[in-house]
Structure formats: C-alpha cells, structure tokens
Amino acid sequence: MGRLVPAVTRALDILELFLDGDGTLSAPDIVRKLQLPRTTVHELVTTLAARKYIVPVPGQPGRYRLGVRPYQLGARYAEQLDLAAEGQQVARSVAETCDETVHVAILEDTDVIYIAKVDSTHAVRMVSAAGRRLPAHCTSVGKMLLASLPEQELAARIPDGAELVAMTPNSITDPGALREALAEIRQRGVAVESRESNPDVSCVAAPVRDRTGQVVAALSISVPMIRWSEERLAELEQLAAKGAAELSEHLGHRSVA
C-alpha cells in the first residue's frame, strides 16, 4: 500500500468537518478544529471552492458550506448501490464473527423475503435460502420491519381481525399480541424470535436504514437452540445491531451520536 498524501488527507479532513454542526465553517473555524497553519487552510479552502466542493454562504462573508460536487459524487454512489450485494458482504463479516447463520431481509406486504444469507460452519445450523419468503410476524427480521412501519400502515397491513398463520406453537397469531410485541421492539431497537418460525431455532434482528433514515431491511442472526442462551442473546443483540449499522452506513446512513 502506498503512502498517504498529506495535502489530500487535509482536504478530506476539511470536507468531513462539514458533517457536524450547522454545516457551515469559516477558515478560522477550520484552523482551530484541525490545528493547521492558516496559510495551509487558506490554500486548501481556495482549491476546494474553485472545484465547487465548498461554496460561500450567501449573506455570511467568510463562511462556506458544501457545494454541488459532494452531492453529485454521493448521488453516483447511491446509483451504484445494490442492497443484496451490500447485505451479502456485511452478512459474511457478521457470520465470520459469530459463526452462525446471518440473513438480510426486506418486507413485502406481510411477508419477508431473504435477499442475502451466509451460513454457519457448524454441522447443526439453520437451513434456509436467499429468496425464501416467510410470514413477517413469525420472524425476527419481519417483526423488526413491521415495528418500523407507521401505525396507520401497520394497521392497513395487519388489521385487528387478521388471521395470522402459525408456523410453530410459539408463533404469534393474535394481532393484538403482535402489536404489543412490536411496541416492545420499538423500545429495545432489536427484535427477538424464540422458535416462532422453526421449533429448533431462535433469532435476533436489527434494523437497516438508508441515507434518509428509513428502515429498508433488517439483519438477523439465527441460532439453533442447542447453542442459545440468555448470555448469548445479549452478545448477539450487540452483534446484529453493529452489523445492521454497518450495512446502513454502506447505504449512506449517518447515525447521530
């Protein structure tokens, strides 16, 4: 790997400063935040402005905001995004960490469709496939996605009198009970499914967001009951949330600390 170019690194450091605060900066602000010489900052700001990466703020002399070029680059990046491909990449990383089966799924009506999957290397593991469709209320990814819907949309998809199919004796079949479970999921930020779609498997899932902050998918970790425990659950919740956050970042989402 070649060496980093200091001038390019400093220019990128300046651009990344605009991600915080109100999105505007002056040259003195940059000098103070990056501890760079004033002459260096002046030259870098002049160059970035000339290339339309930053532009003067109207009515605020000496202050700058991001220009059109970063937006154009971001738009091109968004055009090239493939949720399934990005999901497969992140799922592989999560699976390598926990050695359990990892899925990424999307919601379609009241079902989930698995768009990415990486298997565990254990002899005993969950058997599934990308492209498989399951009732959302029976899965951790599905409950996570249902919990992310606006209340009105959720009611339209699953009205009070809806008949919810049972995949196992543990499946939720009452819409009222499902709504209670979804309310708890919204509070916790993760969803857990205990043998609701497969009598021998439990799962935990976390939400995946796009650049607008909208939940567009969920990432889950599925574990056979022989390797499931309350201690393991806490570990897997953190890992699923971390993986979902990484995939969200790939999709352009920026979490607010």
ROKE-815506 format. One record per atom (N, C-alpha, C, O, CB): x, y, z. Coordinates in steps of 0.1 Angstrom, whole numbers, plus 5000, padded with zeros to 4 digits. Glycine has a CB too. Layout:
XYZ
...
This chain:
500849885000
500050005000
500950125000
501850135008
499050005012
500650224991
501450344990
501150445002
500250415010
501150424977
501950545003
501850635014
500650735012
500350755000
503150715016
500150785023
499050885022
499651015018
500751055022
498250895035
498951095010
499351225006
498851325016
497651345017
498851254991
499651395023
499251485033
498251595029
497251625036
500351555040
498451655017
497551755012
496151705010
495151775013
498151825000
496151585004
494751525001
494151495014
492951515016
494951404992
494851435024
494251395037
493751525044
492651515049
495351335045
494451635043
493951755049
492751815043
491851865049
495051865050
492651805029
491551855022
490251765026
489151825028
491751845007
490451635027
489351555031
488951575045
487751575049
489751405029
489951605054
489551635068
488651765068
487751765076
490851665076
489051855060
488251985059
486751955055
485851995061
488852085050
486651875044
485351835039
484451765050
483251795051
485451755027
485151675057
484351595067
483951685079
483051645086
485251485072
484651795081
484151885092
482751945089
482051975099
485152005093
482351955077
481052005073
479951905077
478751945076
480952035058
480251785081
479251695085
478651725099
477551675102
479751545085
479351805106
478951835120
478351985121
478552065112
480051815130
477752015132
477252145134
476152185125
475352105121
478452245134
476152315121
475152365112
475552355097
474852395088
474852505115
476752285095
477152265081
477852385075
478052385062
475952225073
478252485082
478952595077
480252615085
480252595097
478052725077
481252665079
482552685085
483252805079
483052835068
483452565084
484052875088
484952975083
486452925083
486652815089
484853105091
487352995076
488752945077
489252945091
489952845095
489653045068
488953045100
489453035113
488852915121
489552855129
489053165121
487652875118
487052755124
487852635121
488152555129
485552735119
488252625108
489052505103
490452505109
490852405114
489152515088
491052625110
492352635117
492252585131
493152505136
492852775116
491252625138
491052585152
490752435154
491352375163
489952665159
489952385145
489452245147
490552145143
490752045149
488252225139
491352175132
492352085127
493752125131
494652045128
492252085112
493852235138
495252275142
496252285130
497352225131
495752175153
495752345119
496652355108
497052505106
496452595112
495852315095
498152525099
498652665097
497552745089
496952685080
499952675090
497452875091
496452955084
496652955069
495752955061
496453095090
497952965065
498252965051
497852835044
497352835033
499752985049
498052725051
497652595045
496152585044
495652545033
498152475054
495452625054
493952625053
493452715042
492552685035
493352665067
494052835041
493652925031
493852865017
492952875008
494453065032
494952805014
495252735001
494252624999
493752614987
496652685001
493952545009
493052425007
491652475005
490952424996
493152335019
491252575012
489852635011
489752694997
488652674990
489552735022
490752764992
490652824979
490552714968
489752734959
491852914977
491252614970
491252504960
489952434960
489352404949
492352404963
489352404972
488052334973
486952424967
486052364961
487752294987
487052544970
486052644965
486152654949
485052654943
486152774971
487352654944
487552664930
486952534923
486452544911
488952674926
486952424929
486452294924
485052274928
484452164925
487352174928
484352364934
482952364938
482652254949
481552204949
482152334926
483652214956
483452124967
482852204979
482152144987
484752044971
483252324980
482652414990
482252544983
482852584973
483552445002
481252614988
480852744982
480552844994
480252805005
479552724973
480752974991
480453075001
478953075005
478053044997
480753214996
478753105018
477353105023
476853245020
477453345025
477253075038
475753265013
475153395010
474853475022
474253425032
473953385001
475253595023
475053685034
475853665046
475653725056
473653665038
476853565045
477753535056
479153545051
479753435049
477353405063
479753655050
481153665044
482153585052
482153585064
481553815044
482953515044
484053435050
483553295055
484353215060
484553505062
482253255053
481853125057
481453045045
481053095034
480553135067
481652915046
481452825035
480452705039
480352675051
482752765030
479852655029
479052525031
479452435019
480152475010
477552555031
479052305020
479352215010
478752254996
477652314996
478852075013
479452234986
478952274972
478352154965
477952054972
480152324964
478152164952
477352064945
478151944942
477651834940
476952124932
479551944942
480351834938
480151714948
480051604943
481751874937
480251734961
479951624970
478651554968
478451434969
480151664985
477651644965
476251584962
476251494950
475751394950
475251694961
476951544939
477051464927
477751334929
477351234924
477751544916
478851334937
479551214940
478651124948
478651004945
480851244947
477951174958
477051094966
475951034958
475550914960
476551174978
475351114949
474351064940
474850944931
474050844929
473751174932
476050964926
476550854918
476750724926
476550614921
477850894911
477250744938
477450634947
476150564950
476050434950
478150674961
475050644952
473750584955
473250504943
472550404945
472750694959
473550554931
473050484919
473650344918
473050254912
473450564907
474850334923
475550204922
475350104933
475749994933
477050234921
474550154943
474250064954
473449944951
472449964943
473650144966
473749834956
472949714954
472749654968
473649604974
473649604945
471449664974
471249624987
471649484990
472149445000
469749654991
471249394980
471549254982
473049224982
473549154991
470949174971
473849294973
475249274973
475949334986
476849274992
475849344961
475449454990
476049515002
475649435014
476449415023
475549655004
474449375014
473949295025
474749165026
475049125037
472549265024
475049105015
475848985015
477249005021
477748925028
475948925001
477849115017
479149155022
479149165037
480049115044
479649275015
478249245042
478149265057
477749135064
478349105075
477149375060
476849065058
476448935065
477548845066
477748765076
475248865056
478448835056
479648755056
480548795068
481048705075
480448755043
480748925070
481548975081
480948935094
481748895103
481749125080
479648955096
479048915109
479048765111
479348725122
477548965108
478848685101
478948545102
480348495106
480448405114
478448475089
481348555101
482748525104
482948555119
483848485125
483748595096
482348655125
482548685139
481848585148
482448555158
482048825141
480548545145
479848465154
479648325150
479248235158
478448525156
480048295137
479848155132
478448105133
478247985137
480848055138
477448195131
476048155130
475548205117
476148285110
475248205142
474348155113
473748195100
473148335101
472548375111
472548095097
473548415091
473148555091
472248585078
472648545067
474448655091
471148655080
470348695069
470148845068
470248915078
468948625071
469848895056
469349025054
468049005047
467948935037
470349115046
466949075051
465649055045
464949195044
465249295050
464748965054
464049195034
463149315032
461749275034
461349155034
463349365018
460849375036
459449345038
458649365025
458849465018
458849445049
457749275022
456849285011
455449245015
455149125018
457349194999
454649345017
453249325022
453349275036
453849355045
452449235013
452949155039
453149095053
454148985053
454148905063
451749055058
454948975043
455948875043
457348935043
457449055040
455748785030
458348855046
459748895045
460348815034
460048695032
460548885058
461248875026
462048805016
463448815019
463948925021
461748855002
464148705020
465548705024
466348735011
466248665001
466048565030
467148845011
467948884999
469348855000
470148864991
467749034997
469848815012
471248775014
471348675026
470548685035
472148905017
472248585025
472448485035
473848435035
474448405025
471448375033
474348415047
475648345049
475448245060
474948265071
476848445053
475848115057
475648005066
476747995077
477848045075
475747875058
476347935088
477247895098
478147775093
477647705084
476547865111
479247755099
480047645095
479747525104
480347415102
481547675096
478947545114
478547435123
477747325116
477047355106
477847485135
477947205120
477147095114
475647115117
474847085108
477646955119
475347165129
473947195132
473747335130
474347425137
473647145147
472947375120
472647515117
471347525110
470647435106
473847565108
470847655109
469547685103
469647655088
470647695081
469147825106
468647595082
468647565068
467647665061
466447665065
468247415065
468147745052
467347845045
468047875032
469047815029
467047965054
467447975025
468048015013
467648165009
466548205013
467647925001
468548235003
468148364998
467048354988
467048254980
469348434991
466048444989
464848434980
463648374987
462548384982
465148354968
463948314999
462848245006
461948355012
462348465016
463348155017
460648325012
459548415017
458948345029
458548235029
458548445006
458748425040
458148375053
457148485058
457348605055
459148345063
456148445066
455348545072
456148635081
456848585090
454148475080
455948765080
456848855088
456648845103
457648855110
456548995083
455448815107
455148815122
455848695129
455848695141
453648815124
456348595121
456948475127
458448485127
459148395132
456548355119
459048595123
460548605122
461048735129
460248825130
460948605107
462248725133
462848845140
462948955130
462749075133
464148815146
463448925117
463549035107
462249095104
462049215102
464248975094
461249005103
459849055100
459349145110
458749245107
458948945097
459449105123
458949185134
459649315135
459049425138
459049105147
460949315132
461749435132
461249535121
461049655124
463249405130
460949485109
460449565098
459049615101
458649725098
460549485085
458149525106
456849565110
456849675120
456049765120
455949445114
457749665130
457749765141
458249895136
457949995142
458749715152
458849895124
459350025118
458350095110
458550205106
460649995110
457250035107
456150095099
455450195107
455250185119
455149985094
454950305101
454050395107
452750325112
452350225105
453650515098
452150365123
451050295129
449850275119
449250165118
450550365141
449650375110
448550365101
448850255090
447950185086
448250495094
450050255086
450450155076
450450015082
450049915075
451850185070
450849995094
450849865100
449349815102
449149705099
451549875114
448449905106
447049865107
446449825094
445649745093
446249985113
446949895083
446349855070
446849715066
446149645059
446749965059
448049685069
448649555065
448149445074
447849335069
450149565065
448049475087
447549375097
446449435105
446749475116
448749325106
445249425100
444149485108
443749395120
444249285121
442849495099
442949455128
442649385141
442049245139
442349145146
441649465149
441349225128
440749095126
441548995117
441048895112
439349105119
442749035115
443648955106
443848815111
444048795124
444949025103
443948715103
444348575107
445848565104
446248565093
443448475099
446548545115
447948525114
448348375115
448048305125
448648605125
448948325105
449348185104
450348155114
451248235118
449848155090
450248035120
451247985129
452247885122
451747785116
450547915141
453547915124
454547825118
454947725129
455447615125
455747905113
454847765141
455247675152
454247705164
453547805163
456747685157
454147625174
453347655186
453647785192
452847845200
453347545196
454847845190
455347965196
455048095188
455248205192
456847965199
454448065176
454148185167
453048275173
452148225179
453748135153
453148405171
452148495175
451048495165
451248515153
452748635176
449848465169
448648455160
447648565162
446648575154
448048315161
447748635173
446748735176
447348875173
448348915178
446348735191
446648955164
447149085160
447449175172
448349255172
446149155151
446549175183
446749255195
448049215202
448849305206
445649235204
448349085203
449649045209
450849085201
451849115206
449548885211
450649075187
451749115178
452049265180
453149305181
451349095164
450949355182
451249495183
451949525197
452749615197
449849565183
451649445207
452349465220
453849425218
454749495223
451749375231
454049315210
455449275208
456249375200
457349405202
455449135201
455549435190
456149535182
456449665189
457449735187
455349575170
455649705199
455849815207
457149795216
457949895217
454649845216
457349675221
458549645229
459749655220
460849695224
458349505235
459649605207
460749605198
461149755195
462349775194
460349535185
460249835193
460549985191
461350035202
462250115200
459250065188
460950005214
461750055226
463149995227
464050065230
460950015239
463249865224
464549805225
465449825214
466749835215
464349655227
464949845202
465749875190
466149745183
466849745173
466849955193
465849625189
466149495183
464949405185
464149435193
467449435189
464849305176
463749215177
464349075180
465349035174
462949215164
463648995188
464048865191
462848765188
461648795190
464348845206
463148655182
462248555178
462648425185
463748375182
462048535163
461848365193
462148245200
461348125195
460148105199
461948265215
461848055186
461247935180
459947965174
458947885175
461147825190
459748075167
458448115162
458348075147
457248065142
458248265163
459448055140
459348015126
459947875124
459647805114
460048115117
460747835134
461447705134
461547655148
462047725156
462847705126
460947545152
460947495166
462347475172
462447465184
460147375167
463347475163
464747445168
465647565167
466847555170
465347335161
465147685164
465947795161
465347925167
464147945167
466147815146
466248005173
465848145177
466748245170
467848215165
466048155193
466248365168
466948465160
466848605167
465948635176
466248475146
467748695164
467748825168
468048915156
468848875147
468848855179
467349035155
467449115143
467549265147
467049305157
466249095133
468149345138
468249485140
467949555127
468049495116
469749525145
467549685127
467149755115
468249805107
469249855112
466149865119
468049805094
468949865084
468349985078
467249975073
469449755073
469050105078
468450225073
469250275061
470350255059
468450335084
468450345052
469150415041
469550555044
469550595056
468150415029
470050625034
470550755037
469550855042
469950955049
471150815024
468250835041
467250915046
466850885060
466050955066
466050915037
467350775065
467050725078
465850625079
465450575089
466650845087
465250595067
464150505066
464650365067
465750325062
463350525053
463950275075
464250135076
463950065063
462750065059
463550075088
464850005057
464649945044
464949795044
464549725035
465550005033
465549745055
465849605056
466149575071
466149665079
467049565047
466349445073
466749405087
467849295085
467749215076
465549355096
468749295095
469749195095
469549105108
469349155119
471249255095
469648975106
469348885117
470448775118
471148745109
468048815115
470548725130
471448615133
470648505139
469848525148
472648655144
470648385132
469848275136
470748165143
471748125138
469148215124
470248115154
471048025162
470247905167
469147915172
471648095175
470647775164
469947655169
469947665185
470747715191
470747535165
468847605190
468547615204
469747555213
469847585224
467247555208
470447455207
471547395214
472647495217
473447465226
472047275206
472747605210
473747705212
473147835217
473847935217
474547725199
471847835221
471147955225
471147965240
470947875247
469747965219
471348095245
471348115259
471048265261
471248345252
472548075267
470648305273
470448445276
471748525275
471748635270
469848465290
472848465279
474148525278
474448545263
474948655259
475248445285
474248445255
474548455241
473648555234
474048625225
474348315234
472348565239
471448665233
471948805234
471948885225
470048655240
472448845246
473048975248
474149005238
474249115233
473448995262
475048905236
476148925227
475648935213
476149015205
477048805228
474648855209
474148855195
473348985192
473349035181
473248735193
472649035202
471949165200
472949275196
472649355187
471149205213
474049275203
475049385200
475649355187
475849455179
476149375211
475949235183
476549205170
475549235159
476049285149
476949055170
474349195160
473349225150
473149375148
473149425137
471949165153
473149455159
473049595158
474249655151
474149745143
472849655172
475349605155
476649655148
476649625134
477049715125
477849595155
476249505130
476249465116
475149545108
475449595097
475849315114
474049565114
472949645107
473449795106
473149855095
471649645115
474149845116
474649985115
475749995104
475750095097
475250025128
476549885102
477549895092
476849885078
477249965069
478449765093
475849805076
475149795064
474449935061
474449975050
474149685063
473849995071
473250125070
474250225065
473950315056
472650165083
475450215070
476450315066
476850295052
477150385044
477750295075
476850165047
477150135033
476050195024
476350235013
477249985031
474850205030
473750265022
473650415023
472750475018
472450205027
474550475030
474650625031
474050685043
473950805045
473950675019
473650595053
473050645065
474150695074
475150625076
472150545072
473950805081
474850855091
474250875104
473350955106
475450995086
474650785113
473950795127
474450915134
475550965132
474350665135
473550965142
473851085151
474151035164
473350975171
472651185151
475451065169
475851025182
475051095193
475351065205
477351045184
